[in-house]
Amino acid sequence: MVNLVIKDIAGQTYELTGRSSAPRASAAKRYSGDAYSTFRFVATLPLASDQWVQILKSTQHYLPNFDSSNPAEVRQAVAQAIMRGDLTLYQLPSLNISHGIKGKKGFGLSIIKGPNPHSATELTPEAISSTDAAQQLLNDLGISTQAFLGYLTNENIFNGEQKKNPLSEALQLLASGELLAYKIPLPSKTPPAKAVEYVAAASADKPVPLAPESNAKPEQPKKEPVEKIKSSKIDDIPVDVSNVRETTTADGKRIHYFKQEDVKVKKLYGGDEYFFYVEHEDEILELAYTTVDVDESSLEFYINNQFNDNVLMKPEGFGITGEVLSQSIDLYADDHGAPPMHLNGVIIKKNLSNFQKEYNDIRVASPNLNEDEIAVEAVKNISFGRERTKLGYSDISVSATGKKEVLVDGKTLSDVPTKVYIKAKRVGENK
């Protein structure tokens, strides 16, 4: 029987179950995707190959032939088990103020679907026995009716637009347990240091570390000064903050400034992944990680300056994308004798928003271009594509799917891709 809670490198939690097991949290949302995207998703989860093999064996269902010492084959077997339904992944909602309503007295409120509570938190839902008690909770936290109902709509858990008395119905859902309310401590002006994250395993004997434990710190090569890039993209903005290392936004999010020499990297799983991070006091702040595929001579990147919960990472005078790409290429060349042929990746969050804006602008300005040509041009206009082109990987192809209406920087963009996978080949390579 499989029932495991996993925290990924970005802090997002998932519940993994077997074919006959249901998720413990009512708010869990089942993950779905095609075979390739499922394989890539499994590759991002911080479980070692031997742990995946143990999970596969516990399903007591058909196991394909695979080399248990080869991480890529193990992940492929896991992806196949998910596609067959022998394993199921569920995403759990984030219980933090970024997904909640700010209140008074140092607390906010995060609300999820019930009746079963969140399965990966030490927090307990508020005991609400009546609509009056629910209203009193809102009053105590200074949360207005408008903010409360707007939050429920934005989180897609209750929409009162077609209701006669939306507040009354929403309060009744809290009283009945169909919705569960969690009080979330608001971040202090000087946030406490965060310990290194661990995978929270509900059915394991001990937690699984994010990376192999070691007291040794990787030596970093000396870096030459990098020319500042003039760009509106967030990961390329040179920032001059003098001696200020951290500030706080108006909504309580930490802004952590760091220099090029602060970026560190570890090889995980025998060199199958490169993990990029910045150390700050007693915490590790994630920047990116790179998946290595030697057979395909490729690197695939997951880069985000908002990986860490309620922290915005801002580089001083250099770009995160270019730094991660160049260091990864150097590591690969040192290990395998030559640079990789391909630099691939999925774009998310800010990079995805930038792509969607460029895609929409190019589509309007150049109606004669087909969809593939528009997508390629849009990629070349964002940091993802620009940095690859600088490094010689300018033969770019794009798979852009999942078109729908999105809201980017207050502007509605219609029929733009929401799933974007990019391949960039080194110019002059035949393979």
C-alpha positions as CSV (number, residue, x, y, z in Angstrom):
1,M,0.0,0.0,0.0
2,V,1.4,3.4,-1.0
3,N,0.6,6.6,0.7
4,L,3.4,9.1,0.8
5,V,3.6,12.9,1.1
6,I,6.4,14.5,-1.0
7,K,7.7,18.0,-0.8
8,D,9.4,19.1,-4.0
9,I,12.4,21.5,-4.4
10,A,10.1,24.5,-4.7
11,G,8.3,23.6,-1.5
12,Q,5.1,22.3,-3.2
13,T,3.6,19.2,-1.5
14,Y,2.1,16.2,-3.2
15,E,0.4,13.0,-2.1
16,L,1.4,9.8,-3.8
17,T,-1.0,6.8,-3.5
18,G,-1.4,3.4,-5.0
19,R,-4.3,2.1,-7.2
20,S,-6.5,1.2,-4.2
21,S,-5.7,4.2,-2.0
22,A,-7.5,7.5,-2.0
23,P,-5.7,10.7,-0.9
24,R,-6.2,11.6,2.7
25,A,-6.8,15.3,2.0
26,S,-10.1,16.3,0.5
27,A,-8.4,19.3,-1.1
28,A,-5.9,17.1,-3.1
29,K,-6.1,17.6,-6.9
30,R,-5.1,14.8,-9.1
31,Y,-2.1,15.3,-11.4
32,S,-2.6,14.5,-15.1
33,G,-0.4,14.8,-18.1
34,D,0.8,13.0,-21.2
35,A,3.6,10.4,-20.9
36,Y,6.4,12.8,-21.6
37,S,5.3,15.6,-19.3
38,T,4.7,13.0,-16.6
39,F,8.2,11.7,-17.0
40,R,9.6,15.2,-16.7
41,F,7.5,15.9,-13.7
42,V,8.7,12.8,-11.9
43,A,12.3,13.9,-12.7
44,T,11.7,17.1,-10.6
45,L,10.7,15.2,-7.5
46,P,13.5,14.8,-5.0
47,L,13.4,11.0,-4.5
48,A,16.4,8.9,-5.2
49,S,16.3,5.9,-7.6
50,D,16.3,3.3,-4.8
51,Q,13.3,5.0,-3.1
52,W,11.4,5.0,-6.4
53,V,12.2,1.3,-6.9
54,Q,10.9,0.5,-3.4
55,I,7.7,2.4,-4.1
56,L,7.2,0.6,-7.5
57,K,7.7,-2.8,-5.8
58,S,5.1,-1.9,-3.1
59,T,2.4,-1.4,-5.8
60,Q,2.3,-5.2,-6.4
61,H,1.3,-4.6,-10.0
62,Y,3.1,-5.2,-13.3
63,L,6.6,-3.8,-13.4
64,P,8.4,-3.3,-16.7
65,N,11.9,-4.4,-17.2
66,F,14.3,-1.5,-16.3
67,D,17.8,-1.0,-15.0
68,S,17.2,-0.1,-11.3
69,S,20.7,1.6,-11.2
70,N,19.8,4.0,-14.1
71,P,17.8,7.0,-12.8
72,A,16.3,7.8,-16.2
73,E,14.9,4.3,-16.6
74,V,13.6,4.3,-13.0
75,R,11.8,7.6,-13.6
76,Q,10.4,6.2,-16.8
77,A,9.0,3.2,-15.0
78,V,7.4,5.5,-12.4
79,A,5.9,7.6,-15.1
80,Q,4.5,4.5,-16.8
81,A,3.0,3.4,-13.4
82,I,1.3,6.8,-13.1
83,M,0.0,6.6,-16.6
84,R,-1.4,3.1,-15.9
85,G,-3.0,4.2,-12.6
86,D,-0.9,1.9,-10.5
87,L,0.4,5.1,-8.8
88,T,-1.5,8.4,-8.5
89,L,0.0,11.9,-7.7
90,Y,-2.2,14.6,-6.1
91,Q,-1.1,18.2,-5.6
92,L,-1.9,19.6,-2.2
93,P,-2.8,23.3,-1.6
94,S,-0.2,25.6,-0.2
95,L,-0.9,26.7,3.3
96,N,0.8,30.1,3.4
97,I,-0.1,33.7,3.2
98,S,0.6,33.8,-0.5
99,H,-2.5,31.6,-0.9
100,G,-4.5,33.2,2.0
101,I,-6.1,36.4,3.2
102,K,-4.2,38.8,5.4
103,G,-5.7,39.6,8.7
104,K,-4.9,41.4,11.9
105,K,-3.0,40.4,15.1
106,G,-0.2,38.7,13.2
107,F,-2.4,36.1,11.4
108,G,-4.0,35.5,8.0
109,L,-6.5,32.8,6.9
110,S,-6.0,30.0,4.3
111,I,-9.1,28.0,3.3
112,I,-9.2,24.6,1.6
113,K,-11.9,22.0,0.7
114,G,-12.9,19.6,3.5
115,P,-14.0,17.6,5.3
116,N,-10.6,15.8,5.5
117,P,-7.8,18.1,6.6
118,H,-4.5,18.9,4.8
119,S,-2.2,15.9,5.1
120,A,1.2,17.7,5.1
121,T,1.1,20.3,7.8
122,E,1.4,20.7,11.5
123,L,-1.3,23.3,11.5
124,T,-4.8,22.3,12.5
125,P,-8.0,23.7,11.0
126,E,-10.1,26.1,13.2
127,A,-12.9,24.5,15.1
128,I,-16.1,26.1,13.6
129,S,-19.4,24.8,14.9
130,S,-21.8,27.5,13.5
131,T,-22.1,30.3,11.0
132,D,-21.8,32.7,13.9
133,A,-18.5,31.2,14.9
134,A,-17.3,31.5,11.3
135,Q,-18.3,35.1,11.1
136,Q,-16.6,35.7,14.5
137,L,-13.4,34.3,13.1
138,L,-13.5,36.7,10.2
139,N,-14.2,39.6,12.6
140,D,-11.4,38.7,14.9
141,L,-8.9,38.7,12.0
142,G,-10.4,41.9,10.5
143,I,-11.3,40.2,7.2
144,S,-14.1,41.9,5.3
145,T,-16.9,40.2,3.5
146,Q,-15.7,41.4,0.2
147,A,-12.1,40.1,0.8
148,F,-13.4,36.8,2.1
149,L,-15.7,36.1,-0.9
150,G,-13.2,37.4,-3.4
151,Y,-10.5,35.0,-2.0
152,L,-12.8,32.0,-2.2
153,T,-13.6,32.8,-5.9
154,N,-9.9,33.3,-6.7
155,E,-9.0,30.0,-5.1
156,N,-11.8,28.3,-7.1
157,I,-13.4,26.8,-4.0
158,F,-16.7,28.8,-3.9
159,N,-18.3,31.3,-6.3
160,G,-21.0,33.4,-4.9
161,E,-21.9,35.3,-8.1
162,Q,-25.0,33.3,-8.7
163,K,-26.0,32.9,-5.1
164,K,-28.8,34.8,-3.4
165,N,-26.9,35.2,-0.1
166,P,-23.2,34.2,-0.9
167,L,-21.9,35.2,2.5
168,S,-24.4,33.1,4.4
169,E,-23.7,30.1,2.1
170,A,-20.0,30.4,2.5
171,L,-20.2,30.7,6.2
172,Q,-22.4,27.6,6.3
173,L,-19.7,25.7,4.3
174,L,-17.2,26.6,7.0
175,A,-19.7,25.5,9.8
176,S,-20.4,22.2,8.1
177,G,-16.7,21.3,7.5
178,E,-17.0,21.4,3.7
179,L,-14.5,24.2,3.9
180,L,-11.6,24.2,6.4
181,A,-10.0,27.4,7.7
182,Y,-6.4,27.5,8.8
183,K,-4.9,30.5,10.7
184,I,-1.6,31.3,9.1
185,P,1.1,33.3,11.0
186,L,2.1,36.4,9.1
187,P,5.8,36.8,8.4
188,S,7.6,39.0,10.8
189,K,9.6,42.1,9.7
190,T,12.8,40.1,10.3
191,P,11.8,36.5,9.2
192,P,13.4,33.6,11.1
193,A,15.9,31.5,9.3
194,K,14.5,28.5,7.6
195,A,15.9,25.0,8.1
196,V,16.9,22.9,5.1
197,E,13.8,21.4,3.6
198,Y,13.1,17.6,3.8
199,V,10.7,15.4,2.0
200,A,7.8,14.8,4.4
201,A,7.2,11.0,4.2
202,A,4.0,9.9,5.9
203,S,4.7,6.2,5.7
204,A,8.5,6.1,5.8
205,D,10.6,5.4,8.9
206,K,12.6,8.7,8.5
207,P,12.5,11.8,6.4
208,V,14.2,11.8,3.0
209,P,16.8,14.6,2.6
210,L,16.5,17.0,-0.4
211,A,20.0,16.1,-1.4
212,P,22.7,13.6,-0.3
213,E,24.0,14.7,3.1
214,S,27.5,16.1,3.1
215,N,29.5,18.5,5.2
216,A,31.7,19.4,2.3
217,K,30.9,22.6,0.5
218,P,31.5,22.6,-3.3
219,E,34.4,24.8,-4.4
220,Q,33.3,27.6,-6.8
221,P,35.5,28.7,-9.7
222,K,36.5,32.3,-9.7
223,K,34.2,34.4,-11.9
224,E,35.2,37.3,-14.1
225,P,32.9,40.4,-13.9
226,V,29.8,40.1,-16.0
227,E,28.6,42.9,-18.2
228,K,25.2,44.3,-17.0
229,I,22.3,43.4,-19.3
230,K,19.7,46.1,-20.0
231,S,16.4,44.2,-19.8
232,S,12.9,44.5,-18.3
233,K,13.0,40.8,-17.5
234,I,13.1,40.2,-13.7
235,D,16.0,37.7,-13.6
236,D,18.2,40.0,-15.7
237,I,17.8,43.3,-13.9
238,P,21.1,44.6,-12.4
239,V,20.3,45.8,-8.9
240,D,22.4,48.2,-6.9
241,V,21.5,47.9,-3.2
242,S,24.8,49.0,-1.8
243,N,25.2,47.1,1.5
244,V,21.5,46.1,1.9
245,R,21.2,42.3,1.6
246,E,17.5,42.0,2.2
247,T,14.4,44.1,2.2
248,T,10.7,43.4,2.5
249,T,7.9,44.2,0.1
250,A,4.7,45.9,1.2
251,D,2.9,42.6,1.3
252,G,5.5,41.0,3.5
253,K,7.5,39.1,0.9
254,R,11.3,39.0,1.5
255,I,13.5,40.3,-1.3
256,H,16.9,38.6,-1.0
257,Y,19.7,40.2,-3.1
258,F,22.7,38.1,-3.9
259,K,25.9,38.4,-5.9
260,Q,27.3,36.1,-8.6
261,E,29.9,34.6,-6.2
262,D,27.0,33.6,-3.9
263,V,25.7,31.1,-6.4
264,K,26.6,27.6,-5.4
265,V,26.0,24.2,-7.1
266,K,25.8,20.6,-6.0
267,K,25.7,17.5,-8.1
268,L,22.8,15.2,-7.0
269,Y,22.2,11.5,-7.7
270,G,25.7,10.8,-9.0
271,G,25.6,13.8,-11.4
272,D,22.2,13.3,-12.9
273,E,21.1,16.7,-11.6
274,Y,22.8,20.0,-10.7
275,F,21.2,21.9,-7.9
276,F,21.9,25.7,-7.7
277,Y,21.3,27.6,-4.5
278,V,22.3,30.5,-2.3
279,E,23.2,30.1,1.4
280,H,21.9,32.6,3.8
281,E,22.5,32.2,7.5
282,D,21.0,28.8,8.3
283,E,18.8,28.4,5.2
284,I,19.3,27.3,1.7
285,L,17.5,29.4,-1.0
286,E,16.9,27.5,-4.2
287,L,17.6,29.0,-7.6
288,A,17.4,26.3,-10.2
289,Y,18.2,22.7,-11.0
290,T,19.4,21.0,-14.1
291,T,18.5,17.5,-15.3
292,V,21.3,15.7,-17.2
293,D,20.6,13.3,-20.0
294,V,23.9,11.9,-21.2
295,D,22.3,9.6,-23.9
296,E,20.7,12.6,-25.5
297,S,23.6,14.9,-24.8
298,S,21.1,17.4,-23.3
299,L,20.5,19.6,-20.2
300,E,17.1,20.5,-19.1
301,F,16.6,23.5,-16.8
302,Y,14.1,24.5,-14.1
303,I,14.9,28.1,-13.1
304,N,12.7,30.4,-11.0
305,N,13.6,33.4,-8.8
306,Q,10.5,32.6,-6.7
307,F,11.1,29.0,-5.8
308,N,11.3,29.7,-2.1
309,D,8.1,30.3,-0.2
310,N,7.5,34.1,0.3
311,V,11.0,35.0,-1.0
312,L,11.9,36.9,-4.2
313,M,15.5,36.3,-5.3
314,K,17.2,39.2,-7.1
315,P,20.7,39.0,-8.5
316,E,23.0,42.0,-8.4
317,G,24.6,42.8,-11.7
318,F,24.1,39.5,-13.5
319,G,21.3,37.2,-14.8
320,I,20.3,34.0,-13.1
321,T,19.5,32.3,-16.4
322,G,22.9,33.0,-18.0
323,E,24.7,31.9,-14.8
324,V,22.9,28.6,-14.4
325,L,23.3,27.8,-18.1
326,S,27.0,28.6,-18.3
327,Q,27.9,26.7,-15.1
328,S,25.8,23.7,-16.1
329,I,27.6,23.6,-19.5
330,D,31.0,23.7,-17.8
331,L,30.0,20.9,-15.4
332,Y,28.7,18.8,-18.2
333,A,31.9,19.4,-20.3
334,D,34.1,18.5,-17.3
335,D,32.2,15.3,-16.7
336,H,31.7,14.1,-20.3
337,G,34.5,15.7,-22.3
338,A,32.4,18.1,-24.4
339,P,29.5,20.6,-24.0
340,P,26.0,19.2,-24.4
341,M,24.2,19.3,-27.8
342,H,20.9,20.6,-26.4
343,L,19.8,23.0,-23.7
344,N,16.1,22.3,-23.1
345,G,13.5,23.4,-20.6
346,V,10.0,24.1,-19.5
347,I,9.1,27.8,-18.8
348,I,6.9,28.6,-15.8
349,K,5.7,31.6,-13.8
350,K,7.4,34.9,-14.7
351,N,9.2,33.5,-17.8
352,L,5.9,32.0,-18.9
353,S,4.1,35.3,-18.5
354,N,6.9,37.1,-20.4
355,F,6.6,34.5,-23.2
356,Q,2.8,34.9,-23.3
357,K,3.1,38.7,-23.7
358,E,5.7,38.3,-26.5
359,Y,3.6,35.7,-28.2
360,N,0.5,37.9,-28.1
361,D,2.5,41.0,-29.4
362,I,4.1,39.1,-32.2
363,R,0.9,37.5,-33.3
364,V,-0.7,40.9,-33.6
365,A,2.3,42.5,-35.3
366,S,3.0,39.6,-37.7
367,P,-0.3,37.9,-38.7
368,N,1.5,36.1,-41.6
369,L,3.6,33.9,-39.2
370,N,2.3,30.5,-38.3
371,E,1.9,29.4,-34.6
372,D,5.3,27.6,-34.5
373,E,7.1,30.7,-35.9
374,I,5.4,33.0,-33.4
375,A,6.4,30.7,-30.5
376,V,10.0,30.6,-31.6
377,E,10.2,34.3,-32.0
378,A,8.6,34.8,-28.6
379,V,11.2,32.5,-27.0
380,K,14.1,34.4,-28.6
381,N,12.7,37.6,-27.1
382,I,12.8,36.4,-23.5
383,S,15.8,35.6,-21.3
384,F,15.3,31.9,-21.8
385,G,16.0,32.2,-25.5
386,R,18.4,35.1,-25.4
387,E,20.8,33.5,-23.0
388,R,20.9,30.3,-25.0
389,T,21.6,32.2,-28.2
390,K,24.5,34.0,-26.5
391,L,26.0,30.6,-25.7
392,G,25.6,29.3,-29.2
393,Y,22.4,27.3,-28.8
394,S,20.3,29.3,-31.3
395,D,18.6,26.4,-33.2
396,I,15.4,26.6,-31.2
397,S,12.1,24.6,-31.5
398,V,9.1,25.1,-29.3
399,S,6.1,22.9,-28.3
400,A,3.4,25.4,-27.1
401,T,0.1,23.9,-26.1
402,G,-2.8,24.4,-23.7
403,K,-4.1,27.7,-25.1
404,K,-6.5,29.7,-23.0
405,E,-7.2,33.2,-21.8
406,V,-4.8,34.4,-19.1
407,L,-4.3,37.6,-17.1
408,V,-0.8,39.0,-17.3
409,D,0.2,42.3,-15.5
410,G,-3.5,43.3,-15.5
411,K,-4.0,42.7,-19.2
412,T,-6.2,39.8,-20.6
413,L,-4.5,37.8,-23.3
414,S,-6.7,35.5,-25.3
415,D,-5.8,32.1,-26.7
416,V,-2.1,32.0,-25.6
417,P,-0.1,28.9,-24.7
418,T,0.1,27.8,-21.0
419,K,2.4,24.8,-21.5
420,V,5.7,25.6,-23.2
421,Y,8.5,23.1,-23.7
422,I,11.6,24.4,-25.6
423,K,14.6,22.6,-27.3
424,A,17.7,24.6,-28.1
425,K,20.4,22.9,-30.2
426,R,24.0,24.0,-30.5
427,V,24.6,25.5,-33.9
428,G,26.8,23.3,-36.1
429,E,25.7,20.0,-34.5
430,N,24.3,17.3,-36.7
431,K,22.6,15.3,-34.1
